[in-house]
Amino acid sequence: MSKNTTNSRRNFIKGTGLAAASFMIVPRHVLGGTGYVPPSDKLNIAGIGAGGKGRSDIASFAKSPNVNIVSLCDVDDRQAVKSRESFPKASYYHDFREMLEKEGKNIDAVSVSTPDHNHAVAAYMAMQMGKHVYVQKPLTHDIWEARMLTEAAKKFKVVTQMGNQGGSGDGVRRMKEIYDAGLIGEVTEVKCWTNRAIWPQALETPTVEHNTPNGLNWDLWLGTAEYRDYNEAYLPFDWRGWSDFGTGALGDMACHIMDPVYRILPILYPETVECSVSDAFKGKFETANYPKSFPNSSKIHLSYPRTDGKGNIKVSWMDGGLLPERPEELGDDEALGNWDGGVLFIGTKGKLIADCYAENPRLLPLKLNEQLELEKTIARVPEGHYLQWVNACIAGYGNAETSSSFDYAGPFTESILIGNLALKSYFEVDPNAKNTGFWGGSKYHGRKRLRWDAQNMKITNFDAANKYVKRAYRDGYSLG
């Protein structure tokens, strides 16, 4: 395990070769060894969100012989059934605040796998209590929340990991080795795409109240979000398409697809963002605006200044089935990414394409890969994303690295959510614009380029967009 506490996993992937890594001797069980492990040496994990993805997260941690699942929390008893059956000795709660207060002395680490709008408050409370945290992607719902969690991880000195498991995969490391070898030159442009959303979007907010199902605590499910009546349009999976709860296709998939972009290239925050969306027309002259739901498809364009001062890198995102133009070097019957999407690096000397999670990276044209031999210079993560975090927690803060610690995942999440800021502000009306043109002309300011001041977390040329940086919480929820 690396002892260098100043280097993030991002820096490790960018610059540390296998031979350069420093190591310390740790107990065998920390490295995932088998055999008897004293109870005092085990990591006691609590799961906030025990159904759906939360259930698979908890089960993945439990594969380690060094883990106890000691407490579970879910607002929906129906979703928590299987986890409760798998871990019958674990205490069970509906409210994560009550669980942390009552079980705090029994918990070493917490996994957060709730809808996006409740990630930050649950994770912050756990970190404030000195608990290590694993938080599903995207790290947070809002840009401001991501900055706060990044700072909290350092302040409270806890081990952190965001749940973008491709960050621990071999694919992104192979991409970095190809990039380092100079085979594609300097990257000037990147294209990213996904088939999401696979849930309903571009919808009017429901006005009909449905009966709340037995076993669901609707008020706790809403958590930080503004109160509204229960409607089956939100649960159990379709919350991703509603902007009060989820972060749409971009929030769901960019943490996987854009990870090699952010992890490999010399970028930090974009300086400009602009977007376009698929519009549904209500009538001949009126464009539909569904402020609480994401569009069916969108394009987002980000311009990142290189951290080495050598110009900018353009990054484009497409979702809802939109695809970039096929590279000339790619054959007509050769795959453009995979079912989930893909990423394409365009360099001064060549092109590099990969599937979702940075899997199957390959040079274009594909024949260049037939005789390609590159030395492995980047350390792999054989234990995988989940157990890497488990082992790092047991080793203790500063004694081991994780692939997506919050010093990496926080800025990365901010960068992604700036794209959602553009989408949400798309239909914000510019009061100074004339309503001209067949479809409303330039009255929607969101169709213009927005300029981002990363240090102060604000759009500098359209103040109306800044309400999407940080939202107000309902009473009873806060960071700290």
Secondary structure as GFF3:
##gff-version 3
##sequence-region A 1 480
A	DSSP	alpha_helix	9	15	.	.	.	ID=ss1
A	DSSP	three_ten_helix	18	20	.	.	.	ID=ss2
A	DSSP	three_ten_helix	28	31	.	.	.	ID=ss3
A	DSSP	three_ten_helix	39	41	.	.	.	ID=ss4
A	DSSP	beta_strand	43	48	.	.	.	ID=ss5
A	DSSP	alpha_helix	53	61	.	.	.	ID=ss6
A	DSSP	beta_strand	67	73	.	.	.	ID=ss7
A	DSSP	alpha_helix	77	86	.	.	.	ID=ss8
A	DSSP	beta_strand	91	93	.	.	.	ID=ss9
A	DSSP	alpha_helix	96	103	.	.	.	ID=ss10
A	DSSP	three_ten_helix	104	106	.	.	.	ID=ss11
A	DSSP	beta_strand	109	112	.	.	.	ID=ss12
A	DSSP	three_ten_helix	116	118	.	.	.	ID=ss13
A	DSSP	alpha_helix	119	128	.	.	.	ID=ss14
A	DSSP	beta_strand	132	136	.	.	.	ID=ss15
A	DSSP	alpha_helix	143	156	.	.	.	ID=ss16
A	DSSP	beta_strand	160	163	.	.	.	ID=ss17
A	DSSP	three_ten_helix	165	168	.	.	.	ID=ss18
A	DSSP	alpha_helix	170	180	.	.	.	ID=ss19
A	DSSP	beta_strand	187	194	.	.	.	ID=ss20
A	DSSP	alpha_helix	218	222	.	.	.	ID=ss21
A	DSSP	three_ten_helix	238	241	.	.	.	ID=ss22
A	DSSP	alpha_helix	248	257	.	.	.	ID=ss23
A	DSSP	alpha_helix	259	264	.	.	.	ID=ss24
A	DSSP	beta_strand	272	277	.	.	.	ID=ss25
A	DSSP	beta_strand	298	305	.	.	.	ID=ss26
A	DSSP	beta_strand	312	319	.	.	.	ID=ss27
A	DSSP	beta_strand	341	347	.	.	.	ID=ss28
A	DSSP	beta_strand	351	355	.	.	.	ID=ss29
A	DSSP	three_ten_helix	356	358	.	.	.	ID=ss30
A	DSSP	beta_strand	362	364	.	.	.	ID=ss31
A	DSSP	three_ten_helix	366	369	.	.	.	ID=ss32
A	DSSP	alpha_helix	384	395	.	.	.	ID=ss33
A	DSSP	alpha_helix	406	424	.	.	.	ID=ss34
A	DSSP	three_ten_helix	445	447	.	.	.	ID=ss35
A	DSSP	beta_strand	450	453	.	.	.	ID=ss36
A	DSSP	beta_strand	458	459	.	.	.	ID=ss37
A	DSSP	three_ten_helix	463	468	.	.	.	ID=ss38
###
